[in-house]
């Protein structure tokens, strides 16, 4: 009905021609001519029309057609059906006319059929958006205005953003309050909308906000990586509205206006002390809106959704999407990537040293990608340290990783008892397992150069001095200190002297 009122205003107040009005309102010129003829016959002015309700205005324009014949009465009863069928994929107005002619051979021809349907479509708020196919798109955006939440402790008010989503075919609407428009809350609100609708459309159409679009471009916008990954998880596509093209998001802008009327206005005098309570009130008002009937067809948005759109949406996955973060790195020489938030390092295949990789992490896992192929998957650790997989190591590193302290101690025991004791001391003294392994293996390998007997003697001498390192044992062997005859630390006999009192003195 807004188009009809605008048509009368442009004609009477602005003096535009029928062609200009048709171009401005995007409707056919014959339809404009027919409306203006009916308007002139009624003898009303635009000011009088502006005070009339939509139902009264409809009666003026439909009176003449109702008198024409029974043919119009028959076809007019089918207009709501045609509007719903056109929202289904592949259905055209010509196909509907063919089906109509089969049922009513004496009915209107195709051109007259289209004319009457266009007239009815201009009057019907449902059919104004008839170009949208069921299950094809979901429009999303934030409202410009915000809702208030009061903090009892500080007695100050906070403002919450309001997210709005709409399926244009059935006009089923979703709204939710969030604290900010940051990407985490943006993605979560999009996900909540999908679960509220119970399915996934083929395309999501957002505005060009930073949480959804990192770089605005009319032809190739760059989608935020997190938002893009969210769309990939749900099997949909992100097609942002073109910048400075309000027609691309006209549907969601209209939904925002409805939310102002059906949600903001009724809640304007209510006090809310938490985001959850506010969302409960929004959901209640939202359900009232979605279950209210359209003006001309006695069907609500929810009923229309269940009839034409519910089965066209793709199925939801079993689990909800887990927010991911993305980081780019160049693999260092130690083939470990640092996640600085946790001060923890994760391994990648050693062959990727010097290559560019992308680290993707959630609350529970860490993934690493190279050229869009996943090359590593780790459980996320929240503490300082390293997580290394053996298959990521080069062969020489893997040898140490697969070797256990028990294996090295067993090899040392075969050489000699003193070597075994010394190696055990090395593992006790060194906190780093891999460093202890390297030291112990180096000591065991000295038997190949100097022989088992000399190595046992060298280990015995090093144990006496409590020096548990590879370098000490090697120096003892190289300098031949293991061959020196041991001297007693105290002399075997003592000199007899009057100043030496002996132990009997203290008894």
BELZIPE-V112244 format. One record per residue. N is the residue number from 1. RES is the residue in three letters. PSI is psi in radians with two decimals (999 if undefined). OMEGA is omega as a letter, one per 20 degrees, with the letter a starting at -180 (none if undefined). NEAR is the number of other C-alpha atoms within 8 Angstrom. Layout:
# BELZIPE-V112244
n->N res->RES psi->PSI omega->OMEGA near->NEAR
n->N res->RES psi->PSI omega->OMEGA near->NEAR
This chain:
# BELZIPE-V112244
n->1 res->UNK psi->-0.40 omega->r near->9
n->2 res->UNK psi->-0.63 omega->r near->5
n->3 res->UNK psi->-0.66 omega->r near->9
n->4 res->UNK psi->-0.79 omega->r near->9
n->5 res->UNK psi->-0.71 omega->r near->10
n->6 res->UNK psi->-0.64 omega->r near->8
n->7 res->UNK psi->-0.80 omega->r near->11
n->8 res->UNK psi->-0.65 omega->r near->10
n->9 res->UNK psi->-0.78 omega->a near->10
n->10 res->UNK psi->-0.59 omega->a near->11
n->11 res->UNK psi->-0.81 omega->a near->12
n->12 res->UNK psi->-0.73 omega->a near->8
n->13 res->UNK psi->-0.63 omega->a near->6
n->14 res->UNK psi->-0.27 omega->r near->7
n->15 res->UNK psi->0.51 omega->r near->7
n->16 res->UNK psi->2.68 omega->r near->8
n->17 res->UNK psi->2.91 omega->r near->7
n->18 res->UNK psi->-0.69 omega->a near->10
n->19 res->UNK psi->-0.77 omega->r near->7
n->20 res->UNK psi->-0.71 omega->r near->8
n->21 res->UNK psi->-0.75 omega->r near->14
n->22 res->UNK psi->-0.69 omega->a near->12
n->23 res->UNK psi->-0.69 omega->a near->9
n->24 res->UNK psi->-0.62 omega->a near->6
n->25 res->UNK psi->-0.03 omega->r near->8
n->26 res->UNK psi->0.78 omega->r near->6
n->27 res->UNK psi->2.88 omega->a near->8
n->28 res->UNK psi->2.63 omega->a near->8
n->29 res->UNK psi->-0.74 omega->r near->10
n->30 res->UNK psi->-0.62 omega->r near->6
n->31 res->UNK psi->-0.74 omega->r near->11
n->32 res->UNK psi->-0.79 omega->a near->13
n->33 res->UNK psi->-0.75 omega->a near->9
n->34 res->UNK psi->-0.71 omega->r near->8
n->35 res->UNK psi->-0.80 omega->a near->9
n->36 res->UNK psi->-0.59 omega->r near->9
n->37 res->UNK psi->-0.83 omega->r near->8
n->38 res->UNK psi->-0.61 omega->r near->10
n->39 res->UNK psi->-0.74 omega->r near->11
n->40 res->UNK psi->-0.68 omega->r near->8
n->41 res->UNK psi->-0.59 omega->a near->6
n->42 res->UNK psi->-0.41 omega->r near->7
n->43 res->UNK psi->0.25 omega->a near->6
n->44 res->UNK psi->2.77 omega->r near->8
n->45 res->UNK psi->2.92 omega->a near->6
n->46 res->UNK psi->-0.64 omega->r near->9
n->47 res->UNK psi->-0.68 omega->r near->6
n->48 res->UNK psi->-0.71 omega->r near->8
n->49 res->UNK psi->-0.65 omega->a near->10
n->50 res->UNK psi->-0.38 omega->r near->7
n->51 res->UNK psi->-0.10 omega->a near->6
n->52 res->UNK psi->2.66 omega->r near->8
n->53 res->UNK psi->2.91 omega->r near->6
n->54 res->UNK psi->-0.70 omega->a near->7
n->55 res->UNK psi->-0.73 omega->r near->6
n->56 res->UNK psi->-0.69 omega->a near->8
n->57 res->UNK psi->-0.65 omega->r near->10
n->58 res->UNK psi->-0.71 omega->a near->9
n->59 res->UNK psi->-0.68 omega->a near->8
n->60 res->UNK psi->-0.77 omega->a near->10
n->61 res->UNK psi->-0.30 omega->a near->11
n->62 res->UNK psi->-0.18 omega->a near->8
n->63 res->UNK psi->-0.83 omega->a near->8
n->64 res->UNK psi->-0.73 omega->a near->7
n->65 res->UNK psi->-0.58 omega->a near->9
n->66 res->UNK psi->-0.44 omega->a near->10
n->67 res->UNK psi->-0.27 omega->a near->6
n->68 res->UNK psi->-1.05 omega->a near->8
n->69 res->UNK psi->3.06 omega->r near->8
n->70 res->UNK psi->-0.32 omega->a near->7
n->71 res->UNK psi->-0.75 omega->a near->9
n->72 res->UNK psi->-0.64 omega->r near->10
n->73 res->UNK psi->-0.72 omega->a near->9
n->74 res->UNK psi->-0.82 omega->a near->8
n->75 res->UNK psi->-0.59 omega->a near->8
n->76 res->UNK psi->-0.54 omega->r near->7
n->77 res->UNK psi->-0.34 omega->a near->7
n->78 res->UNK psi->-0.13 omega->a near->8
n->79 res->UNK psi->-0.79 omega->r near->10
n->80 res->UNK psi->-0.64 omega->r near->8
n->81 res->UNK psi->-0.77 omega->r near->7
n->82 res->UNK psi->-0.75 omega->a near->10
n->83 res->UNK psi->-0.74 omega->r near->11
n->84 res->UNK psi->-0.71 omega->a near->9
n->85 res->UNK psi->-0.61 omega->a near->9
n->86 res->UNK psi->-0.35 omega->r near->13
n->87 res->UNK psi->-0.19 omega->r near->14
n->88 res->UNK psi->2.55 omega->a near->10
n->89 res->UNK psi->2.26 omega->r near->7
n->90 res->UNK psi->-0.17 omega->a near->4
n->91 res->UNK psi->2.28 omega->r near->10
n->92 res->UNK psi->2.87 omega->r near->7
n->93 res->UNK psi->-0.58 omega->r near->9
n->94 res->UNK psi->-0.69 omega->r near->7
n->95 res->UNK psi->-0.73 omega->r near->8
n->96 res->UNK psi->-0.64 omega->r near->10
n->97 res->UNK psi->-0.72 omega->r near->10
n->98 res->UNK psi->-0.76 omega->r near->8
n->99 res->UNK psi->-0.66 omega->r near->8
n->100 res->UNK psi->-0.73 omega->a near->10
n->101 res->UNK psi->-0.57 omega->r near->11
n->102 res->UNK psi->-0.65 omega->a near->7
n->103 res->UNK psi->-0.61 omega->a near->6
n->104 res->UNK psi->1.47 omega->a near->7
n->105 res->UNK psi->-0.50 omega->a near->7
n->106 res->UNK psi->0.17 omega->a near->5
n->107 res->UNK psi->-3.01 omega->a near->8
n->108 res->UNK psi->2.65 omega->r near->8
n->109 res->UNK psi->3.02 omega->a near->6
n->110 res->UNK psi->-0.77 omega->a near->8
n->111 res->UNK psi->-0.75 omega->r near->6
n->112 res->UNK psi->-0.61 omega->r near->8
n->113 res->UNK psi->-0.82 omega->a near->10
n->114 res->UNK psi->-0.67 omega->a near->9
n->115 res->UNK psi->-0.88 omega->a near->9
n->116 res->UNK psi->-0.65 omega->r near->8
n->117 res->UNK psi->-0.67 omega->r near->9
n->118 res->UNK psi->-0.69 omega->r near->9
n->119 res->UNK psi->-0.82 omega->r near->9
n->120 res->UNK psi->-0.67 omega->a near->9
n->121 res->UNK psi->-0.68 omega->r near->11
n->122 res->UNK psi->-0.51 omega->r near->12
n->123 res->UNK psi->-0.47 omega->a near->10
n->124 res->UNK psi->2.19 omega->r near->11
n->125 res->UNK psi->-0.44 omega->r near->12
n->126 res->UNK psi->-0.82 omega->a near->9
n->127 res->UNK psi->-0.09 omega->r near->9
n->128 res->UNK psi->-0.46 omega->a near->8
n->129 res->UNK psi->0.62 omega->a near->9
n->130 res->UNK psi->-0.27 omega->a near->11
n->131 res->UNK psi->-0.25 omega->a near->6
n->132 res->UNK psi->2.24 omega->r near->10
n->133 res->UNK psi->2.58 omega->a near->13
n->134 res->UNK psi->2.34 omega->r near->15
n->135 res->UNK psi->0.12 omega->a near->14
n->136 res->UNK psi->-0.83 omega->a near->10
n->137 res->UNK psi->2.72 omega->r near->14
n->138 res->UNK psi->2.13 omega->r near->12
n->139 res->UNK psi->2.38 omega->a near->14
n->140 res->UNK psi->2.56 omega->r near->14
n->141 res->UNK psi->2.99 omega->r near->10
n->142 res->UNK psi->2.60 omega->r near->9
n->143 res->UNK psi->2.71 omega->r near->10
n->144 res->UNK psi->-0.69 omega->r near->4
n->145 res->UNK psi->2.80 omega->a near->6
n->146 res->UNK psi->2.79 omega->r near->9
n->147 res->UNK psi->2.66 omega->a near->10
n->148 res->UNK psi->2.48 omega->r near->10
n->149 res->UNK psi->2.31 omega->a near->14
n->150 res->UNK psi->2.36 omega->r near->12
n->151 res->UNK psi->2.06 omega->a near->11
n->152 res->UNK psi->-0.61 omega->a near->7
n->153 res->UNK psi->-0.87 omega->a near->4
n->154 res->UNK psi->-0.24 omega->a near->5
n->155 res->UNK psi->0.58 omega->r near->7
n->156 res->UNK psi->2.71 omega->a near->7
n->157 res->UNK psi->2.50 omega->r near->8
n->158 res->UNK psi->2.65 omega->a near->8
n->159 res->UNK psi->2.31 omega->a near->9
n->160 res->UNK psi->2.44 omega->r near->13
n->161 res->UNK psi->2.72 omega->r near->14
n->162 res->UNK psi->2.05 omega->r near->13
n->163 res->UNK psi->2.43 omega->a near->13
n->164 res->UNK psi->2.37 omega->r near->15
n->165 res->UNK psi->2.56 omega->a near->15
n->166 res->UNK psi->2.44 omega->r near->14
n->167 res->UNK psi->1.96 omega->a near->12
n->168 res->UNK psi->-0.49 omega->a near->14
n->169 res->UNK psi->-0.81 omega->a near->13
n->170 res->UNK psi->-0.19 omega->a near->12
n->171 res->UNK psi->0.36 omega->r near->9
n->172 res->UNK psi->2.29 omega->a near->11
n->173 res->UNK psi->2.56 omega->r near->11
n->174 res->UNK psi->2.50 omega->r near->10
n->175 res->UNK psi->2.62 omega->a near->13
n->176 res->UNK psi->2.47 omega->r near->11
n->177 res->UNK psi->2.39 omega->r near->12
n->178 res->UNK psi->2.77 omega->a near->12
n->179 res->UNK psi->-0.71 omega->a near->9
n->180 res->UNK psi->-3.12 omega->r near->7
n->181 res->UNK psi->0.37 omega->r near->9
n->182 res->UNK psi->2.79 omega->a near->7
n->183 res->UNK psi->-0.62 omega->a near->10
n->184 res->UNK psi->-0.81 omega->a near->7
n->185 res->UNK psi->-0.57 omega->r near->11
n->186 res->UNK psi->-0.85 omega->a near->11
n->187 res->UNK psi->-0.72 omega->r near->11
n->188 res->UNK psi->-0.68 omega->r near->8
n->189 res->UNK psi->-0.70 omega->r near->11
n->190 res->UNK psi->-0.74 omega->a near->10
n->191 res->UNK psi->-0.73 omega->r near->10
n->192 res->UNK psi->-0.63 omega->r near->8
n->193 res->UNK psi->-0.75 omega->r near->11
n->194 res->UNK psi->-0.72 omega->a near->11
n->195 res->UNK psi->-0.51 omega->r near->9
n->196 res->UNK psi->-0.72 omega->r near->7
n->197 res->UNK psi->-0.39 omega->r near->8
n->198 res->UNK psi->0.34 omega->r near->10
n->199 res->UNK psi->3.11 omega->a near->11
n->200 res->UNK psi->2.17 omega->r near->14
n->201 res->UNK psi->2.92 omega->a near->12
n->202 res->UNK psi->-0.48 omega->a near->12
n->203 res->UNK psi->2.44 omega->r near->11
n->204 res->UNK psi->2.25 omega->a near->14
n->205 res->UNK psi->1.74 omega->r near->13
n->206 res->UNK psi->2.92 omega->r near->13
n->207 res->UNK psi->3.06 omega->a near->10
n->208 res->UNK psi->0.90 omega->r near->11
n->209 res->UNK psi->2.73 omega->a near->8
n->210 res->UNK psi->-0.55 omega->a near->8
n->211 res->UNK psi->-0.39 omega->a near->11
n->212 res->UNK psi->-0.62 omega->a near->13
n->213 res->UNK psi->2.01 omega->a near->13
n->214 res->UNK psi->-0.53 omega->r near->11
n->215 res->UNK psi->2.04 omega->a near->8
n->216 res->UNK psi->2.28 omega->r near->10
n->217 res->UNK psi->2.41 omega->a near->9
n->218 res->UNK psi->-0.54 omega->a near->7
n->219 res->UNK psi->-0.69 omega->a near->5
n->220 res->UNK psi->1.29 omega->r near->6
n->221 res->UNK psi->2.60 omega->r near->11
n->222 res->UNK psi->2.08 omega->a near->9
n->223 res->UNK psi->2.45 omega->r near->11
n->224 res->UNK psi->2.28 omega->a near->11
n->225 res->UNK psi->-0.67 omega->a near->7
n->226 res->UNK psi->-0.75 omega->a near->11
n->227 res->UNK psi->-0.66 omega->r near->12
n->228 res->UNK psi->-0.71 omega->r near->11
n->229 res->UNK psi->-0.66 omega->r near->9
n->230 res->UNK psi->-0.80 omega->r near->11
n->231 res->UNK psi->-0.68 omega->r near->11
n->232 res->UNK psi->-0.67 omega->r near->9
n->233 res->UNK psi->-0.70 omega->a near->8
n->234 res->UNK psi->0.00 omega->r near->9
n->235 res->UNK psi->0.62 omega->r near->8
n->236 res->UNK psi->3.13 omega->a near->12
n->237 res->UNK psi->2.56 omega->r near->10
n->238 res->UNK psi->2.06 omega->r near->11
n->239 res->UNK psi->1.61 omega->a near->8
n->240 res->UNK psi->2.65 omega->r near->11
n->241 res->UNK psi->2.50 omega->r near->11
n->242 res->UNK psi->2.46 omega->r near->10
n->243 res->UNK psi->2.45 omega->r near->8
n->244 res->UNK psi->0.59 omega->r near->4
n->245 res->UNK psi->1.42 omega->a near->8
n->246 res->UNK psi->-0.43 omega->r near->6
n->247 res->UNK psi->-0.49 omega->a near->5
n->248 res->UNK psi->-0.47 omega->a near->8
n->249 res->UNK psi->0.47 omega->a near->12
n->250 res->UNK psi->-0.63 omega->a near->8
n->251 res->UNK psi->-0.82 omega->a near->10
n->252 res->UNK psi->-0.54 omega->r near->13
n->253 res->UNK psi->-0.69 omega->r near->8
n->254 res->UNK psi->-0.67 omega->r near->8
n->255 res->UNK psi->-0.65 omega->r near->12
n->256 res->UNK psi->-0.74 omega->r near->11
n->257 res->UNK psi->-0.71 omega->r near->8
n->258 res->UNK psi->-0.69 omega->r near->9
n->259 res->UNK psi->-0.66 omega->r near->10
n->260 res->UNK psi->-0.74 omega->a near->9
n->261 res->UNK psi->-0.76 omega->a near->9
n->262 res->UNK psi->-0.32 omega->a near->11
n->263 res->UNK psi->-1.02 omega->a near->12
n->264 res->UNK psi->-0.87 omega->a near->10
n->265 res->UNK psi->-0.84 omega->r near->8
n->266 res->UNK psi->-0.45 omega->a near->8
n->267 res->UNK psi->0.10 omega->a near->8
n->268 res->UNK psi->-0.52 omega->a near->6
n->269 res->UNK psi->0.15 omega->a near->5
n->270 res->UNK psi->2.59 omega->r near->5
n->271 res->UNK psi->2.32 omega->r near->7
n->272 res->UNK psi->2.39 omega->a near->10
n->273 res->UNK psi->0.05 omega->r near->10
n->274 res->UNK psi->2.76 omega->r near->9
n->275 res->UNK psi->-0.63 omega->a near->12
n->276 res->UNK psi->-0.75 omega->r near->6
n->277 res->UNK psi->-0.67 omega->r near->9
n->278 res->UNK psi->-0.75 omega->a near->12
n->279 res->UNK psi->-0.55 omega->r near->10
n->280 res->UNK psi->-0.74 omega->r near->8
n->281 res->UNK psi->-0.68 omega->r near->9
n->282 res->UNK psi->-0.77 omega->a near->11
n->283 res->UNK psi->-0.67 omega->r near->10
n->284 res->UNK psi->-0.82 omega->r near->8
n->285 res->UNK psi->-0.57 omega->r near->10
n->286 res->UNK psi->-0.73 omega->r near->13
n->287 res->UNK psi->-0.66 omega->r near->8
n->288 res->UNK psi->-0.73 omega->r near->8
n->289 res->UNK psi->-0.82 omega->a near->8
n->290 res->UNK psi->-0.38 omega->r near->11
n->291 res->UNK psi->-0.07 omega->r near->10
n->292 res->UNK psi->2.43 omega->a near->9
n->293 res->UNK psi->2.66 omega->r near->9
n->294 res->UNK psi->2.93 omega->a near->11
n->295 res->UNK psi->-0.79 omega->a near->7
n->296 res->UNK psi->-0.55 omega->r near->6
n->297 res->UNK psi->2.29 omega->a near->7
n->298 res->UNK psi->1.20 omega->a near->7
n->299 res->UNK psi->2.42 omega->r near->9
n->300 res->UNK psi->2.96 omega->r near->11
n->301 res->UNK psi->-0.70 omega->r near->14
n->302 res->UNK psi->-0.75 omega->r near->10
n->303 res->UNK psi->-0.71 omega->r near->9
n->304 res->UNK psi->-0.71 omega->r near->11
n->305 res->UNK psi->-0.82 omega->a near->13
n->306 res->UNK psi->-0.53 omega->a near->9
n->307 res->UNK psi->-0.73 omega->a near->7
n->308 res->UNK psi->-0.32 omega->a near->14
n->309 res->UNK psi->-0.48 omega->a near->13
n->310 res->UNK psi->-0.79 omega->a near->12
n->311 res->UNK psi->-0.19 omega->a near->7
n->312 res->UNK psi->-0.27 omega->r near->8
n->313 res->UNK psi->2.54 omega->r near->14
n->314 res->UNK psi->2.70 omega->a near->10
n->315 res->UNK psi->2.57 omega->r near->7
n->316 res->UNK psi->2.63 omega->r near->10
n->317 res->UNK psi->2.98 omega->a near->6
n->318 res->UNK psi->-0.60 omega->a near->4
n->319 res->UNK psi->2.70 omega->r near->4
n->320 res->UNK psi->2.81 omega->a near->6
n->321 res->UNK psi->2.44 omega->r near->7
n->322 res->UNK psi->2.17 omega->a near->6
n->323 res->UNK psi->2.34 omega->r near->10
n->324 res->UNK psi->2.59 omega->r near->10
n->325 res->UNK psi->2.62 omega->a near->8
n->326 res->UNK psi->2.35 omega->r near->10
n->327 res->UNK psi->2.50 omega->r near->7
n->328 res->UNK psi->2.42 omega->a near->8
n->329 res->UNK psi->2.79 omega->r near->9
n->330 res->UNK psi->2.20 omega->a near->9
n->331 res->UNK psi->2.16 omega->r near->13
n->332 res->UNK psi->3.13 omega->a near->9
n->333 res->UNK psi->-0.43 omega->r near->7
n->334 res->UNK psi->0.17 omega->r near->6
n->335 res->UNK psi->0.65 omega->r near->12
n->336 res->UNK psi->2.34 omega->r near->12
n->337 res->UNK psi->2.34 omega->a near->11
n->338 res->UNK psi->2.24 omega->r near->8
n->339 res->UNK psi->1.76 omega->a near->9
n->340 res->UNK psi->-0.46 omega->r near->6
n->341 res->UNK psi->-0.58 omega->a near->5
n->342 res->UNK psi->-0.08 omega->a near->9
n->343 res->UNK psi->0.75 omega->a near->11
n->344 res->UNK psi->2.55 omega->a near->15
n->345 res->UNK psi->2.44 omega->a near->11
n->346 res->UNK psi->2.42 omega->a near->12
n->347 res->UNK psi->2.65 omega->r near->13
n->348 res->UNK psi->2.84 omega->r near->12
n->349 res->UNK psi->2.30 omega->a near->11
n->350 res->UNK psi->-0.37 omega->r near->10
n->351 res->UNK psi->-0.26 omega->a near->4
n->352 res->UNK psi->0.21 omega->r near->9
n->353 res->UNK psi->2.24 omega->a near->11
n->354 res->UNK psi->-0.07 omega->a near->8
n->355 res->UNK psi->2.78 omega->r near->7
n->356 res->UNK psi->2.29 omega->r near->9
n->357 res->UNK psi->2.85 omega->r near->12
n->358 res->UNK psi->2.18 omega->r near->11
n->359 res->UNK psi->2.16 omega->a near->12
n->360 res->UNK psi->2.18 omega->a near->12
n->361 res->UNK psi->2.60 omega->r near->12
n->362 res->UNK psi->-2.89 omega->r near->11
n->363 res->UNK psi->-0.32 omega->a near->8
n->364 res->UNK psi->-0.44 omega->a near->7
n->365 res->UNK psi->2.81 omega->r near->10
n->366 res->UNK psi->2.18 omega->r near->12
n->367 res->UNK psi->2.55 omega->r near->12
n->368 res->UNK psi->2.25 omega->a near->13
n->369 res->UNK psi->2.48 omega->r near->13
n->370 res->UNK psi->2.11 omega->a near->10
n->371 res->UNK psi->0.79 omega->r near->5
n->372 res->UNK psi->0.27 omega->r near->5
n->373 res->UNK psi->2.30 omega->r near->6
n->374 res->UNK psi->2.19 omega->a near->9
n->375 res->UNK psi->-0.20 omega->r near->10
n->376 res->UNK psi->2.54 omega->r near->10
n->377 res->UNK psi->2.19 omega->a near->9
n->378 res->UNK psi->2.68 omega->r near->9
n->379 res->UNK psi->2.31 omega->a near->7
n->380 res->UNK psi->2.32 omega->r near->10
n->381 res->UNK psi->2.40 omega->a near->6
n->382 res->UNK psi->0.55 omega->a near->7
n->383 res->UNK psi->2.81 omega->a near->7
n->384 res->UNK psi->2.37 omega->r near->7
n->385 res->UNK psi->-2.85 omega->a near->7
n->386 res->UNK psi->2.49 omega->r near->8
n->387 res->UNK psi->2.03 omega->a near->9
n->388 res->UNK psi->2.29 omega->r near->8
n->389 res->UNK psi->2.41 omega->a near->7
n->390 res->UNK psi->-0.62 omega->a near->8
n->391 res->UNK psi->-0.24 omega->r near->6
n->392 res->UNK psi->-0.18 omega->a near->10
n->393 res->UNK psi->2.62 omega->r near->11
n->394 res->UNK psi->2.84 omega->a near->7
n->395 res->UNK psi->-0.74 omega->a near->6
n->396 res->UNK psi->-0.61 omega->r near->7
n->397 res->UNK psi->-0.63 omega->a near->8
n->398 res->UNK psi->-0.57 omega->r near->11
n->399 res->UNK psi->-0.79 omega->r near->8
n->400 res->UNK psi->-0.64 omega->a near->10
n->401 res->UNK psi->-0.62 omega->a near->9
n->402 res->UNK psi->-0.24 omega->a near->7
n->403 res->UNK psi->2.33 omega->a near->9
n->404 res->UNK psi->2.75 omega->r near->8
n->405 res->UNK psi->-0.62 omega->a near->8
n->406 res->UNK psi->-0.66 omega->r near->6
n->407 res->UNK psi->-0.76 omega->a near->8
n->408 res->UNK psi->-0.71 omega->r near->13
n->409 res->UNK psi->-0.67 omega->r near->11
n->410 res->UNK psi->-0.70 omega->r near->9
n->411 res->UNK psi->-0.67 omega->r near->9
n->412 res->UNK psi->-0.63 omega->a near->13
n->413 res->UNK psi->-0.58 omega->r near->10
n->414 res->UNK psi->-0.46 omega->a near->7
n->415 res->UNK psi->-0.78 omega->r near->13
n->416 res->UNK psi->2.79 omega->a near->11
n->417 res->UNK psi->-0.74 omega->a near->10
n->418 res->UNK psi->-0.64 omega->r near->10
n->419 res->UNK psi->-0.70 omega->r near->15
n->420 res->UNK psi->-0.81 omega->a near->13
n->421 res->UNK psi->-0.73 omega->a near->8
n->422 res->UNK psi->-0.76 omega->r near->12
n->423 res->UNK psi->-0.69 omega->r near->13
n->424 res->UNK psi->-0.67 omega->r near->9
n->425 res->UNK psi->-0.62 omega->r near->9
n->426 res->UNK psi->-0.78 omega->a near->13
n->427 res->UNK psi->-0.52 omega->r near->12
n->428 res->UNK psi->-0.59 omega->a near->7
n->429 res->UNK psi->-0.59 omega->a near->7
n->430 res->UNK psi->2.21 omega->a near->9
n->431 res->UNK psi->-0.56 omega->a near->7
n->432 res->UNK psi->2.11 omega->a near->6
n->433 res->UNK psi->-0.77 omega->a near->8
n->434 res->UNK psi->-0.61 omega->r near->8
n->435 res->UNK psi->-0.68 omega->r near->8
n->436 res->UNK psi->-0.67 omega->r near->12
n->437 res->UNK psi->-0.76 omega->a near->14
n->438 res->UNK psi->-0.76 omega->r near->9
n->439 res->UNK psi->-0.79 omega->a near->11
n->440 res->UNK psi->-0.72 omega->r near->12
n->441 res->UNK psi->-0.66 omega->r near->9
n->442 res->UNK psi->-0.70 omega->r near->9
n->443 res->UNK psi->-0.77 omega->r near->12
n->444 res->UNK psi->-0.67 omega->a near->11
n->445 res->UNK psi->-0.31 omega->r near->8
n->446 res->UNK psi->-0.35 omega->r near->11
n->447 res->UNK psi->-0.47 omega->r near->12
n->448 res->UNK psi->-0.56 omega->a near->7
n->449 res->UNK psi->-0.69 omega->a near->6
n->450 res->UNK psi->-0.17 omega->r near->9
n->451 res->UNK psi->2.72 omega->a near->9
n->452 res->UNK psi->-0.67 omega->a near->10
n->453 res->UNK psi->-0.84 omega->r near->8
n->454 res->UNK psi->-0.70 omega->a near->12
n->455 res->UNK psi->-0.69 omega->r near->14
n->456 res->UNK psi->-0.72 omega->r near->13
n->457 res->UNK psi->-0.74 omega->a near->11
n->458 res->UNK psi->-0.71 omega->r near->13
n->459 res->UNK psi->-0.64 omega->r near->12
n->460 res->UNK psi->-0.74 omega->a near->11
n->461 res->UNK psi->-0.70 omega->r near->9
n->462 res->UNK psi->-0.60 omega->r near->12
n->463 res->UNK psi->-0.62 omega->r near->10
n->464 res->UNK psi->-0.58 omega->a near->7
n->465 res->UNK psi->0.02 omega->r near->6
n->466 res->UNK psi->0.72 omega->r near->6
n->467 res->UNK psi->1.85 omega->a near->8
n->468 res->UNK psi->1.25 omega->r near->11
n->469 res->UNK psi->2.75 omega->r near->8
n->470 res->UNK psi->-0.70 omega->a near->10
n->471 res->UNK psi->-0.68 omega->a near->6
n->472 res->UNK psi->-0.81 omega->a near->10
n->473 res->UNK psi->-0.72 omega->a near->13
n->474 res->UNK psi->-0.73 omega->r near->10
n->475 res->UNK psi->-0.69 omega->r near->8
n->476 res->UNK psi->-0.76 omega->a near->11
n->477 res->UNK psi->-0.76 omega->a near->13
n->478 res->UNK psi->-0.57 omega->a near->7
n->479 res->UNK psi->-0.02 omega->r near->6
n->480 res->UNK psi->0.33 omega->a near->8
n->481 res->UNK psi->-0.34 omega->r near->9
n->482 res->UNK psi->-0.28 omega->a near->10
n->483 res->UNK psi->-0.18 omega->a near->7
n->484 res->UNK psi->2.48 omega->r near->6
n->485 res->UNK psi->2.35 omega->a near->4
n->486 res->UNK psi->2.37 omega->r near->4
n->487 res->UNK psi->2.50 omega->r near->4
n->488 res->UNK psi->2.56 omega->a near->5
n->489 res->UNK psi->-0.49 omega->r near->4
n->490 res->UNK psi->2.52 omega->r near->4
n->491 res->UNK psi->2.63 omega->a near->6
n->492 res->UNK psi->-0.57 omega->a near->4
n->493 res->UNK psi->2.66 omega->a near->4
n->494 res->UNK psi->2.56 omega->r near->5
n->495 res->UNK psi->2.49 omega->r near->4
n->496 res->UNK psi->2.16 omega->a near->5
n->497 res->UNK psi->2.57 omega->a near->5
n->498 res->UNK psi->-0.43 omega->r near->5
n->499 res->UNK psi->-0.19 omega->r near->4
n->500 res->UNK psi->1.93 omega->a near->6
n->501 res->UNK psi->-0.52 omega->a near->7
n->502 res->UNK psi->3.00 omega->a near->6
n->503 res->UNK psi->-0.31 omega->r near->6
n->504 res->UNK psi->-0.35 omega->a near->6
n->505 res->UNK psi->-0.51 omega->a near->6
n->506 res->UNK psi->-0.02 omega->a near->5
n->507 res->UNK psi->999 omega->none near->4
